Every structure is written in structure tokens, then in C-alpha cells.
């Protein structure tokens, strides 16, 4: 088993070394001074070894996205992307091409730094849930810590107002959403609208105000400390139907309606230490919904020297009615042209099964 871990690590390191010569920027089409479109592609390949799993080894396409962004006119921007996630992953059936993001962002005419966005949007709940998949600190998200319900990979249909004050020291994101409904979900058809928002205060540096946040700025943003708080709630969010044994007639019971109310306090920060750069991120979540009742938390850090970064993470899940799960992750990552070409090897241990994860990313 140890041999397999070292083999996966070596494969990942060699792949990154081969690819780290650089990457090209996506093509841009300019129509006039105010109108343009830009195309991009994101590919992420993962390989895993998981101790005592039914299939111990796995090799799959974690993400494959076609990205389109642009500006219709001054103050009117758009973004859309597709995704084929987890193609070839053990236990995953057919993989479809999904529209993962699609929105229009319009600047408010009376306030330069304030916008309204509408469409299929990442919920503005936390730094983590708004982080772009291309600029993560580790190989993937801290998915164990996020227990949002009625979403499509943390996205929902709705409208959001966002902007910043005080020379970008304070940033806000607040929206009203439908609660994503898909086949087989517990979404209640009679649910109220979902309300989600996040406020960030920067005690050092400037707050992030873009569409997607960066968990890892590679030492290029100077010192920054951003402290945030988020709220997500939907009355009558889920309808939990009685479990009926196979072969039995359908139940006449109406089912149980469950509200959803969730909170987070989080942190993103980075520090220039001269010969190296330090990144430190953390979050504490409180969940009360049909998927999870209890708290989750994580703290993660990375030290960057040149193009090499060492990372470490602690994540905990503390449900009200079950045992606490605590895991640790350490990783070694390499960067080519920023995040455009990167890869890394991570090892996880703790209450979850031990796992080695190798990841390679291409962003064009």
C-alpha cells in the first residue's frame, strides 16, 4: 500500500514537471471599445488511492469546463460555463454536459461600485463557497465542511446585489434565490424564497469583490486579512417523505417539512514574509437543515517558496447526533504559469479512510 502511495505521488510530480513550462491565455474577441468576449478552458485530472475502498485506485476527470465571459457594453457583463465533472470516477454513472454558471451582471447607474447580478449563481454564503475552482489552496474544495441544501454544486437561480465601500475595505454580497430543484432532491415545492448573504471586512489590504474568490493568491496580493460572516436561510426548504420498504404501497403520510438556516464566520489572509509567502484560511459553520445538523470547520495554510508550495489542513465535522469526524491533509504543490498550470500530491489521514490525491490543472 505504501508503494502505491509513492507511485501516485511520483506520477503527479512528473506530470507537473513536464507541464510546468507555461500556458497560453484564452482567445479574446473585441467587437468595439465597449464590447468583447473571452473564451477559456479548465481541465483538472485527479488520481486517488483510498485505503480499504471497494476500488482502491481511481483516475478521472475532476472538471472539464468551457468558459465564456465578456461585456455587452460598459456596465453590462456576462459569464457562462459548462462542466463535465467526475467523468470516469468510480461509482459515478453517466456524465452529462451541464450549464454550471450563467449570469448577467449590471452596474447600478447611481453607484459605480455596486452591481446587480441575475441567473444561475454561486451562492454568496462564504469565502469557500464563492472560491473559484482554479485558485484553490489545495487540489480541491473543503467539501466535507459545506452542507448546503437545494443547490446545484453550491449554485442557485436568483438575483444578487454586490459591491464595496471604504476603498474596498468592506464588501457585501446579498441575494434572493429559488432553492435549486432537481429530480430526486428533497426540495419542497412550497418553500419560501431563499435568502443568502456574506459580508467581508478587511483589516489589512482590500476585500475581494470579483465573481469568484481566490483561496491562494500566490503571494501577488501583498498582505491581506479578510474577516467574513455569512447567512443562508429558506423556510420550508425540504420535504422529507416517509421511507417505504421495497414492494410496499406508497405511504399516505404527508411527509415532514424542514427549514434551512445556516451561518458561517470565516477568514482569508495572506502574508509576504520576504523569501516566502504564507496563506491562512479558516471557517466555522453552523448548519440546521435536512442534510446536516451541527457544526463543521476547517483551517488550512500554505507556504510558497518560488513555484513550490507546502500545504496543511485540518477539517472537522461535528453532527448533533453522530460522532465527530476529524481529518488532516498535507500536500506538496507546483505552479507553472501561476494557476494556469499546476499540480500537487496530497495525503489525508484521520477518521476518514487514508487517501492519496494527485491533481493536475490546465487553465487556458
Beta strands, then each sheet from edge to edge (+ up, - down):
strand 1: 28-30
strand 2: 36-50
strand 3: 57-73
strand 4: 76-83
strand 5: 98-107
strand 6: 114-122
strand 7: 155-165
strand 8: 170-177
strand 9: 194-204
strand 10: 224-240
strand 11: 256-272
strand 12: 277-288
strand 13: 293-305
strand 14: 308-319
strand 15: 325-335
strand 16: 341-350
strand 17: 355-363
sheet 1: 1+ 2- 3+ 4- 5+ 6- 7+ 8- 9+ 10- 11+ 12- 13+ 14- 15+ 16- 17+
end
